[in-house]
Amino acid sequence: MQHRIILGTLLAGMLLGLAACGEDPGTRAVTGGLLGAGAGAGVAAVTHGKPATGALIGGGIGAVGGALTAR
C-alpha cells in the first residue's frame, strides 16, 4: 500500500511539472485536461476508486484550470 502511495505522489508531481505546457487557452485546456485525466485515473486506482470516474473528474478540472491559467 505504501508503495502505491509513493508512486502516486511521484506521478502527480511529474504531471504538475508539465502543467505549464501550452501558450494559448485552447492548448492549455487540452493539455490540462489530458494531464488531469491521467492524474485522476491514477489517484482513483491507488485509492481503490473507479479510474474512469477519476479520469472524468480530473479531466474536467484540468481542462478548466488550464484554460483559466493562460497567460
PDB file of N, CA, C and O in Angstrom, chain B, residues numbered from 101:
ATOM      1  N   MET B 101       0.823  -1.196   0.000  1.00  0.00           N
ATOM      2  CA  MET B 101       0.000   0.000   0.000  1.00  0.00           C
ATOM      3  C   MET B 101       0.865   1.258   0.000  1.00  0.00           C
ATOM      4  O   MET B 101       0.585   2.214  -0.722  1.00  0.00           O
ATOM      5  N   GLN B 102       1.921   1.246   0.818  1.00  0.00           N
ATOM      6  CA  GLN B 102       2.789   2.408   0.888  1.00  0.00           C
ATOM      7  C   GLN B 102       3.479   2.642  -0.458  1.00  0.00           C
ATOM      8  O   GLN B 102       3.704   3.784  -0.857  1.00  0.00           O
ATOM      9  N   HIS B 103       3.809   1.566  -1.144  1.00  0.00           N
ATOM     10  CA  HIS B 103       4.443   1.676  -2.460  1.00  0.00           C
ATOM     11  C   HIS B 103       3.526   2.403  -3.445  1.00  0.00           C
ATOM     12  O   HIS B 103       3.983   3.230  -4.234  1.00  0.00           O
ATOM     13  N   ARG B 104       2.247   2.094  -3.393  1.00  0.00           N
ATOM     14  CA  ARG B 104       1.286   2.747  -4.305  1.00  0.00           C
ATOM     15  C   ARG B 104       1.153   4.227  -4.002  1.00  0.00           C
ATOM     16  O   ARG B 104       1.043   5.040  -4.919  1.00  0.00           O
ATOM     17  N   ILE B 105       1.162   4.583  -2.734  1.00  0.00           N
ATOM     18  CA  ILE B 105       1.044   5.996  -2.360  1.00  0.00           C
ATOM     19  C   ILE B 105       2.268   6.771  -2.839  1.00  0.00           C
ATOM     20  O   ILE B 105       2.137   7.877  -3.364  1.00  0.00           O
ATOM     21  N   ILE B 106       3.435   6.204  -2.665  1.00  0.00           N
ATOM     22  CA  ILE B 106       4.664   6.860  -3.117  1.00  0.00           C
ATOM     23  C   ILE B 106       4.658   7.011  -4.633  1.00  0.00           C
ATOM     24  O   ILE B 106       4.999   8.073  -5.154  1.00  0.00           O
ATOM     25  N   LEU B 107       4.276   5.959  -5.338  1.00  0.00           N
ATOM     26  CA  LEU B 107       4.211   6.020  -6.795  1.00  0.00           C
ATOM     27  C   LEU B 107       3.203   7.064  -7.268  1.00  0.00           C
ATOM     28  O   LEU B 107       3.480   7.824  -8.196  1.00  0.00           O
ATOM     29  N   GLY B 108       2.040   7.101  -6.633  1.00  0.00           N
ATOM     30  CA  GLY B 108       1.030   8.098  -6.991  1.00  0.00           C
ATOM     31  C   GLY B 108       1.508   9.521  -6.744  1.00  0.00           C
ATOM     32  O   GLY B 108       1.237  10.418  -7.543  1.00  0.00           O
ATOM     33  N   THR B 109       2.218   9.732  -5.641  1.00  0.00           N
ATOM     34  CA  THR B 109       2.743  11.057  -5.326  1.00  0.00           C
ATOM     35  C   THR B 109       3.795  11.484  -6.340  1.00  0.00           C
ATOM     36  O   THR B 109       3.799  12.631  -6.786  1.00  0.00           O
ATOM     37  N   LEU B 110       4.677  10.579  -6.701  1.00  0.00           N
ATOM     38  CA  LEU B 110       5.691  10.896  -7.712  1.00  0.00           C
ATOM     39  C   LEU B 110       5.063  11.200  -9.062  1.00  0.00           C
ATOM     40  O   LEU B 110       5.479  12.135  -9.747  1.00  0.00           O
ATOM     41  N   LEU B 111       4.069  10.418  -9.445  1.00  0.00           N
ATOM     42  CA  LEU B 111       3.380  10.648 -10.707  1.00  0.00           C
ATOM     43  C   LEU B 111       2.674  12.001 -10.713  1.00  0.00           C
ATOM     44  O   LEU B 111       2.740  12.738 -11.697  1.00  0.00           O
ATOM     45  N   ALA B 112       2.009  12.319  -9.625  1.00  0.00           N
ATOM     46  CA  ALA B 112       1.323  13.613  -9.535  1.00  0.00           C
ATOM     47  C   ALA B 112       2.315  14.766  -9.615  1.00  0.00           C
ATOM     48  O   ALA B 112       2.031  15.783 -10.248  1.00  0.00           O
ATOM     49  N   GLY B 113       3.470  14.619  -8.983  1.00  0.00           N
ATOM     50  CA  GLY B 113       4.495  15.663  -9.047  1.00  0.00           C
ATOM     51  C   GLY B 113       5.031  15.868 -10.453  1.00  0.00           C
ATOM     52  O   GLY B 113       5.251  17.001 -10.881  1.00  0.00           O
ATOM     53  N   MET B 114       5.239  14.780 -11.168  1.00  0.00           N
ATOM     54  CA  MET B 114       5.710  14.897 -12.546  1.00  0.00           C
ATOM     55  C   MET B 114       4.646  15.544 -13.425  1.00  0.00           C
ATOM     56  O   MET B 114       4.968  16.359 -14.291  1.00  0.00           O
ATOM     57  N   LEU B 115       3.403  15.193 -13.212  1.00  0.00           N
ATOM     58  CA  LEU B 115       2.332  15.782 -14.015  1.00  0.00           C
ATOM     59  C   LEU B 115       2.183  17.270 -13.736  1.00  0.00           C
ATOM     60  O   LEU B 115       1.925  18.051 -14.652  1.00  0.00           O
ATOM     61  N   LEU B 116       2.343  17.665 -12.491  1.00  0.00           N
ATOM     62  CA  LEU B 116       2.258  19.086 -12.167  1.00  0.00           C
ATOM     63  C   LEU B 116       3.402  19.867 -12.812  1.00  0.00           C
ATOM     64  O   LEU B 116       3.235  21.031 -13.174  1.00  0.00           O
ATOM     65  N   GLY B 117       4.553  19.231 -12.955  1.00  0.00           N
ATOM     66  CA  GLY B 117       5.674  19.880 -13.622  1.00  0.00           C
ATOM     67  C   GLY B 117       5.405  20.153 -15.092  1.00  0.00           C
ATOM     68  O   GLY B 117       5.952  21.098 -15.660  1.00  0.00           O
ATOM     69  N   LEU B 118       4.570  19.336 -15.706  1.00  0.00           N
ATOM     70  CA  LEU B 118       4.227  19.524 -17.113  1.00  0.00           C
ATOM     71  C   LEU B 118       3.005  20.418 -17.319  1.00  0.00           C
ATOM     72  O   LEU B 118       2.637  20.701 -18.459  1.00  0.00           O
ATOM     73  N   ALA B 119       2.386  20.855 -16.258  1.00  0.00           N
ATOM     74  CA  ALA B 119       1.130  21.593 -16.355  1.00  0.00           C
ATOM     75  C   ALA B 119       1.290  22.954 -17.024  1.00  0.00           C
ATOM     76  O   ALA B 119       0.301  23.527 -17.479  1.00  0.00           O
ATOM     77  N   ALA B 120       2.492  23.477 -17.094  1.00  0.00           N
ATOM     78  CA  ALA B 120       2.703  24.798 -17.676  1.00  0.00           C
ATOM     79  C   ALA B 120       2.829  24.751 -19.197  1.00  0.00           C
ATOM     80  O   ALA B 120       3.102  25.784 -19.807  1.00  0.00           O
ATOM     81  N   CYS B 121       2.645  23.610 -19.821  1.00  0.00           N
ATOM     82  CA  CYS B 121       2.780  23.490 -21.271  1.00  0.00           C
ATOM     83  C   CYS B 121       1.624  24.189 -21.976  1.00  0.00           C
ATOM     84  O   CYS B 121       0.482  24.130 -21.522  1.00  0.00           O
ATOM     85  N   GLY B 122       1.925  24.841 -23.073  1.00  0.00           N
ATOM     86  CA  GLY B 122       0.884  25.481 -23.872  1.00  0.00           C
ATOM     87  C   GLY B 122       0.946  26.990 -23.765  1.00  0.00           C
ATOM     88  O   GLY B 122       1.330  27.539 -22.732  1.00  0.00           O
ATOM     89  N   GLU B 123       0.565  27.650 -24.839  1.00  0.00           N
ATOM     90  CA  GLU B 123       0.642  29.107 -24.873  1.00  0.00           C
ATOM     91  C   GLU B 123      -0.743  29.766 -24.886  1.00  0.00           C
ATOM     92  O   GLU B 123      -0.953  30.769 -24.205  1.00  0.00           O
ATOM     93  N   ASP B 124      -1.678  29.218 -25.646  1.00  0.00           N
ATOM     94  CA  ASP B 124      -2.999  29.839 -25.721  1.00  0.00           C
ATOM     95  C   ASP B 124      -4.000  29.043 -24.872  1.00  0.00           C
ATOM     96  O   ASP B 124      -3.727  27.903 -24.495  1.00  0.00           O
ATOM     97  N   PRO B 125      -5.155  29.646 -24.573  1.00  0.00           N
ATOM     98  CA  PRO B 125      -6.119  28.969 -23.698  1.00  0.00           C
ATOM     99  C   PRO B 125      -6.582  27.610 -24.212  1.00  0.00           C
ATOM    100  O   PRO B 125      -6.798  26.699 -23.413  1.00  0.00           O
ATOM    101  N   GLY B 126      -6.739  27.452 -25.526  1.00  0.00           N
ATOM    102  CA  GLY B 126      -7.191  26.174 -26.070  1.00  0.00           C
ATOM    103  C   GLY B 126      -6.181  25.062 -25.854  1.00  0.00           C
ATOM    104  O   GLY B 126      -6.537  23.953 -25.453  1.00  0.00           O
ATOM    105  N   THR B 127      -4.920  25.364 -26.120  1.00  0.00           N
ATOM    106  CA  THR B 127      -3.863  24.370 -25.925  1.00  0.00           C
ATOM    107  C   THR B 127      -3.720  24.015 -24.452  1.00  0.00           C
ATOM    108  O   THR B 127      -3.567  22.845 -24.101  1.00  0.00           O
ATOM    109  N   ARG B 128      -3.769  25.015 -23.603  1.00  0.00           N
ATOM    110  CA  ARG B 128      -3.641  24.762 -22.171  1.00  0.00           C
ATOM    111  C   ARG B 128      -4.839  23.973 -21.655  1.00  0.00           C
ATOM    112  O   ARG B 128      -4.685  23.145 -20.757  1.00  0.00           O
ATOM    113  N   ALA B 129      -6.018  24.210 -22.199  1.00  0.00           N
ATOM    114  CA  ALA B 129      -7.190  23.441 -21.774  1.00  0.00           C
ATOM    115  C   ALA B 129      -7.047  21.973 -22.163  1.00  0.00           C
ATOM    116  O   ALA B 129      -7.382  21.084 -21.380  1.00  0.00           O
ATOM    117  N   VAL B 130      -6.555  21.723 -23.358  1.00  0.00           N
ATOM    118  CA  VAL B 130      -6.387  20.340 -23.806  1.00  0.00           C
ATOM    119  C   VAL B 130      -5.308  19.632 -22.996  1.00  0.00           C
ATOM    120  O   VAL B 130      -5.528  18.523 -22.510  1.00  0.00           O
ATOM    121  N   THR B 131      -4.146  20.263 -22.847  1.00  0.00           N
ATOM    122  CA  THR B 131      -3.080  19.622 -22.083  1.00  0.00           C
ATOM    123  C   THR B 131      -3.467  19.473 -20.613  1.00  0.00           C
ATOM    124  O   THR B 131      -3.160  18.458 -19.988  1.00  0.00           O
ATOM    125  N   GLY B 132      -4.134  20.473 -20.067  1.00  0.00           N
ATOM    126  CA  GLY B 132      -4.593  20.372 -18.681  1.00  0.00           C
ATOM    127  C   GLY B 132      -5.611  19.262 -18.510  1.00  0.00           C
ATOM    128  O   GLY B 132      -5.591  18.543 -17.511  1.00  0.00           O
ATOM    129  N   GLY B 133      -6.499  19.122 -19.477  1.00  0.00           N
ATOM    130  CA  GLY B 133      -7.494  18.052 -19.421  1.00  0.00           C
ATOM    131  C   GLY B 133      -6.867  16.672 -19.498  1.00  0.00           C
ATOM    132  O   GLY B 133      -7.259  15.764 -18.766  1.00  0.00           O
ATOM    133  N   LEU B 134      -5.895  16.514 -20.383  1.00  0.00           N
ATOM    134  CA  LEU B 134      -5.219  15.219 -20.504  1.00  0.00           C
ATOM    135  C   LEU B 134      -4.420  14.879 -19.249  1.00  0.00           C
ATOM    136  O   LEU B 134      -4.465  13.749 -18.761  1.00  0.00           O
ATOM    137  N   LEU B 135      -3.698  15.851 -18.738  1.00  0.00           N
ATOM    138  CA  LEU B 135      -2.931  15.613 -17.514  1.00  0.00           C
ATOM    139  C   LEU B 135      -3.856  15.344 -16.331  1.00  0.00           C
ATOM    140  O   LEU B 135      -3.583  14.473 -15.505  1.00  0.00           O
ATOM    141  N   GLY B 136      -4.941  16.089 -16.256  1.00  0.00           N
ATOM    142  CA  GLY B 136      -5.898  15.879 -15.172  1.00  0.00           C
ATOM    143  C   GLY B 136      -6.562  14.517 -15.253  1.00  0.00           C
ATOM    144  O   GLY B 136      -6.788  13.868 -14.232  1.00  0.00           O
ATOM    145  N   ALA B 137      -6.875  14.086 -16.463  1.00  0.00           N
ATOM    146  CA  ALA B 137      -7.491  12.765 -16.635  1.00  0.00           C
ATOM    147  C   ALA B 137      -6.543  11.660 -16.196  1.00  0.00           C
ATOM    148  O   ALA B 137      -6.949  10.715 -15.520  1.00  0.00           O
ATOM    149  N   GLY B 138      -5.286  11.784 -16.580  1.00  0.00           N
ATOM    150  CA  GLY B 138      -4.295  10.793 -16.167  1.00  0.00           C
ATOM    151  C   GLY B 138      -4.097  10.776 -14.661  1.00  0.00           C
ATOM    152  O   GLY B 138      -4.044   9.711 -14.045  1.00  0.00           O
ATOM    153  N   ALA B 139      -3.988  11.944 -14.079  1.00  0.00           N
ATOM    154  CA  ALA B 139      -3.803  12.024 -12.631  1.00  0.00           C
ATOM    155  C   ALA B 139      -5.035  11.515 -11.893  1.00  0.00           C
ATOM    156  O   ALA B 139      -4.913  10.797 -10.901  1.00  0.00           O
ATOM    157  N   GLY B 140      -6.218  11.883 -12.372  1.00  0.00           N
ATOM    158  CA  GLY B 140      -7.453  11.427 -11.728  1.00  0.00           C
ATOM    159  C   GLY B 140      -7.618   9.922 -11.781  1.00  0.00           C
ATOM    160  O   GLY B 140      -8.039   9.301 -10.805  1.00  0.00           O
ATOM    161  N   ALA B 141      -7.288   9.336 -12.917  1.00  0.00           N
ATOM    162  CA  ALA B 141      -7.372   7.878 -13.046  1.00  0.00           C
ATOM    163  C   ALA B 141      -6.358   7.192 -12.145  1.00  0.00           C
ATOM    164  O   ALA B 141      -6.658   6.177 -11.517  1.00  0.00           O
ATOM    165  N   GLY B 142      -5.157   7.752 -12.086  1.00  0.00           N
ATOM    166  CA  GLY B 142      -4.117   7.169 -11.236  1.00  0.00           C
ATOM    167  C   GLY B 142      -4.466   7.241  -9.761  1.00  0.00           C
ATOM    168  O   GLY B 142      -4.293   6.266  -9.029  1.00  0.00           O
ATOM    169  N   VAL B 143      -4.950   8.378  -9.327  1.00  0.00           N
ATOM    170  CA  VAL B 143      -5.328   8.526  -7.914  1.00  0.00           C
ATOM    171  C   VAL B 143      -6.499   7.610  -7.574  1.00  0.00           C
ATOM    172  O   VAL B 143      -6.513   6.993  -6.509  1.00  0.00           O
ATOM    173  N   ALA B 144      -7.468   7.519  -8.457  1.00  0.00           N
ATOM    174  CA  ALA B 144      -8.612   6.640  -8.205  1.00  0.00           C
ATOM    175  C   ALA B 144      -8.183   5.181  -8.128  1.00  0.00           C
ATOM    176  O   ALA B 144      -8.690   4.428  -7.297  1.00  0.00           O
ATOM    177  N   ALA B 145      -7.261   4.783  -8.978  1.00  0.00           N
ATOM    178  CA  ALA B 145      -6.785   3.399  -8.954  1.00  0.00           C
ATOM    179  C   ALA B 145      -6.030   3.098  -7.668  1.00  0.00           C
ATOM    180  O   ALA B 145      -6.184   2.020  -7.094  1.00  0.00           O
ATOM    181  N   VAL B 146      -5.219   4.039  -7.217  1.00  0.00           N
ATOM    182  CA  VAL B 146      -4.442   3.840  -5.995  1.00  0.00           C
ATOM    183  C   VAL B 146      -5.352   3.809  -4.767  1.00  0.00           C
ATOM    184  O   VAL B 146      -5.087   3.067  -3.821  1.00  0.00           O
ATOM    185  N   THR B 147      -6.400   4.589  -4.773  1.00  0.00           N
ATOM    186  CA  THR B 147      -7.295   4.663  -3.617  1.00  0.00           C
ATOM    187  C   THR B 147      -8.481   3.705  -3.724  1.00  0.00           C
ATOM    188  O   THR B 147      -9.456   3.831  -2.983  1.00  0.00           O
ATOM    189  N   HIS B 148      -8.394   2.756  -4.641  1.00  0.00           N
ATOM    190  CA  HIS B 148      -9.430   1.731  -4.834  1.00  0.00           C
ATOM    191  C   HIS B 148     -10.761   2.324  -5.286  1.00  0.00           C
ATOM    192  O   HIS B 148     -11.824   1.789  -4.967  1.00  0.00           O
ATOM    193  N   GLY B 149     -10.704   3.417  -6.021  1.00  0.00           N
ATOM    194  CA  GLY B 149     -11.911   4.005  -6.597  1.00  0.00           C
ATOM    195  C   GLY B 149     -12.087   3.515  -8.026  1.00  0.00           C
ATOM    196  O   GLY B 149     -11.477   2.528  -8.437  1.00  0.00           O
ATOM    197  N   LYS B 150     -12.912   4.203  -8.762  1.00  0.00           N
ATOM    198  CA  LYS B 150     -13.151   3.853 -10.159  1.00  0.00           C
ATOM    199  C   LYS B 150     -12.290   4.754 -11.043  1.00  0.00           C
ATOM    200  O   LYS B 150     -12.517   5.963 -11.086  1.00  0.00           O
ATOM    201  N   PRO B 151     -11.302   4.188 -11.752  1.00  0.00           N
ATOM    202  CA  PRO B 151     -10.413   5.012 -12.577  1.00  0.00           C
ATOM    203  C   PRO B 151     -11.143   5.831 -13.646  1.00  0.00           C
ATOM    204  O   PRO B 151     -10.729   6.952 -13.942  1.00  0.00           O
ATOM    205  N   ALA B 152     -12.204   5.303 -14.223  1.00  0.00           N
ATOM    206  CA  ALA B 152     -12.937   6.061 -15.252  1.00  0.00           C
ATOM    207  C   ALA B 152     -13.571   7.312 -14.654  1.00  0.00           C
ATOM    208  O   ALA B 152     -13.540   8.381 -15.264  1.00  0.00           O
ATOM    209  N   THR B 153     -14.138   7.179 -13.479  1.00  0.00           N
ATOM    210  CA  THR B 153     -14.738   8.338 -12.809  1.00  0.00           C
ATOM    211  C   THR B 153     -13.657   9.351 -12.450  1.00  0.00           C
ATOM    212  O   THR B 153     -13.842  10.554 -12.632  1.00  0.00           O
ATOM    213  N   GLY B 154     -12.528   8.862 -11.938  1.00  0.00           N
ATOM    214  CA  GLY B 154     -11.421   9.754 -11.616  1.00  0.00           C
ATOM    215  C   GLY B 154     -10.902  10.482 -12.836  1.00  0.00           C
ATOM    216  O   GLY B 154     -10.557  11.661 -12.758  1.00  0.00           O
ATOM    217  N   ALA B 155     -10.843   9.784 -13.974  1.00  0.00           N
ATOM    218  CA  ALA B 155     -10.385  10.412 -15.216  1.00  0.00           C
ATOM    219  C   ALA B 155     -11.349  11.495 -15.679  1.00  0.00           C
ATOM    220  O   ALA B 155     -10.918  12.555 -16.133  1.00  0.00           O
ATOM    221  N   LEU B 156     -12.632  11.243 -15.571  1.00  0.00           N
ATOM    222  CA  LEU B 156     -13.619  12.254 -15.977  1.00  0.00           C
ATOM    223  C   LEU B 156     -13.541  13.498 -15.106  1.00  0.00           C
ATOM    224  O   LEU B 156     -13.541  14.621 -15.610  1.00  0.00           O
ATOM    225  N   ILE B 157     -13.474  13.293 -13.811  1.00  0.00           N
ATOM    226  CA  ILE B 157     -13.419  14.437 -12.894  1.00  0.00           C
ATOM    227  C   ILE B 157     -12.098  15.185 -13.064  1.00  0.00           C
ATOM    228  O   ILE B 157     -12.087  16.410 -13.180  1.00  0.00           O
ATOM    229  N   GLY B 158     -10.984  14.448 -13.080  1.00  0.00           N
ATOM    230  CA  GLY B 158      -9.675  15.081 -13.245  1.00  0.00           C
ATOM    231  C   GLY B 158      -9.533  15.787 -14.576  1.00  0.00           C
ATOM    232  O   GLY B 158      -8.949  16.868 -14.649  1.00  0.00           O
ATOM    233  N   GLY B 159     -10.065  15.181 -15.636  1.00  0.00           N
ATOM    234  CA  GLY B 159     -10.007  15.809 -16.951  1.00  0.00           C
ATOM    235  C   GLY B 159     -10.788  17.107 -17.009  1.00  0.00           C
ATOM    236  O   GLY B 159     -10.334  18.088 -17.598  1.00  0.00           O
ATOM    237  N   GLY B 160     -11.949  17.113 -16.403  1.00  0.00           N
ATOM    238  CA  GLY B 160     -12.765  18.337 -16.374  1.00  0.00           C
ATOM    239  C   GLY B 160     -12.096  19.450 -15.591  1.00  0.00           C
ATOM    240  O   GLY B 160     -12.050  20.596 -16.040  1.00  0.00           O
ATOM    241  N   ILE B 161     -11.582  19.114 -14.431  1.00  0.00           N
ATOM    242  CA  ILE B 161     -10.908  20.111 -13.604  1.00  0.00           C
ATOM    243  C   ILE B 161      -9.640  20.597 -14.296  1.00  0.00           C
ATOM    244  O   ILE B 161      -9.349  21.793 -14.290  1.00  0.00           O
ATOM    245  N   GLY B 162      -8.884  19.676 -14.891  1.00  0.00           N
ATOM    246  CA  GLY B 162      -7.653  20.059 -15.590  1.00  0.00           C
ATOM    247  C   GLY B 162      -7.915  20.957 -16.788  1.00  0.00           C
ATOM    248  O   GLY B 162      -7.164  21.901 -17.036  1.00  0.00           O
ATOM    249  N   ALA B 163      -8.973  20.671 -17.528  1.00  0.00           N
ATOM    250  CA  ALA B 163      -9.296  21.498 -18.701  1.00  0.00           C
ATOM    251  C   ALA B 163      -9.688  22.910 -18.298  1.00  0.00           C
ATOM    252  O   ALA B 163      -9.246  23.884 -18.908  1.00  0.00           O
ATOM    253  N   VAL B 164     -10.505  23.014 -17.286  1.00  0.00           N
ATOM    254  CA  VAL B 164     -10.926  24.338 -16.809  1.00  0.00           C
ATOM    255  C   VAL B 164      -9.732  25.083 -16.237  1.00  0.00           C
ATOM    256  O   VAL B 164      -9.532  26.264 -16.523  1.00  0.00           O
ATOM    257  N   GLY B 165      -8.941  24.391 -15.428  1.00  0.00           N
ATOM    258  CA  GLY B 165      -7.759  25.032 -14.841  1.00  0.00           C
ATOM    259  C   GLY B 165      -6.769  25.481 -15.898  1.00  0.00           C
ATOM    260  O   GLY B 165      -6.197  26.565 -15.791  1.00  0.00           O
ATOM    261  N   GLY B 166      -6.560  24.657 -16.919  1.00  0.00           N
ATOM    262  CA  GLY B 166      -5.643  25.037 -17.991  1.00  0.00           C
ATOM    263  C   GLY B 166      -6.140  26.241 -18.774  1.00  0.00           C
ATOM    264  O   GLY B 166      -5.352  27.115 -19.134  1.00  0.00           O
ATOM    265  N   ALA B 167      -7.422  26.293 -19.037  1.00  0.00           N
ATOM    266  CA  ALA B 167      -7.974  27.420 -19.794  1.00  0.00           C
ATOM    267  C   ALA B 167      -7.938  28.718 -18.985  1.00  0.00           C
ATOM    268  O   ALA B 167      -7.717  29.794 -19.541  1.00  0.00           O
ATOM    269  N   LEU B 168      -8.153  28.614 -17.687  1.00  0.00           N
ATOM    270  CA  LEU B 168      -8.192  29.817 -16.860  1.00  0.00           C
ATOM    271  C   LEU B 168      -6.809  30.363 -16.529  1.00  0.00           C
ATOM    272  O   LEU B 168      -6.674  31.538 -16.188  1.00  0.00           O
ATOM    273  N   THR B 169      -5.789  29.530 -16.625  1.00  0.00           N
ATOM    274  CA  THR B 169      -4.455  29.989 -16.253  1.00  0.00           C
ATOM    275  C   THR B 169      -3.609  30.377 -17.451  1.00  0.00           C
ATOM    276  O   THR B 169      -2.387  30.461 -17.336  1.00  0.00           O
ATOM    277  N   ALA B 170      -4.225  30.615 -18.591  1.00  0.00           N
ATOM    278  CA  ALA B 170      -3.479  31.043 -19.777  1.00  0.00           C
ATOM    279  C   ALA B 170      -2.884  32.427 -19.540  1.00  0.00           C
ATOM    280  O   ALA B 170      -3.485  33.277 -18.883  1.00  0.00           O
ATOM    281  N   ARG B 171      -1.722  32.623 -20.077  1.00  0.00           N
ATOM    282  CA  ARG B 171      -1.024  33.905 -19.857  1.00  0.00           C
ATOM    283  C   ARG B 171      -1.651  35.016 -20.605  1.00  0.00           C
ATOM    284  O   ARG B 171      -1.186  36.153 -20.527  1.00  0.00           O
TER     285      ARG B 171
END
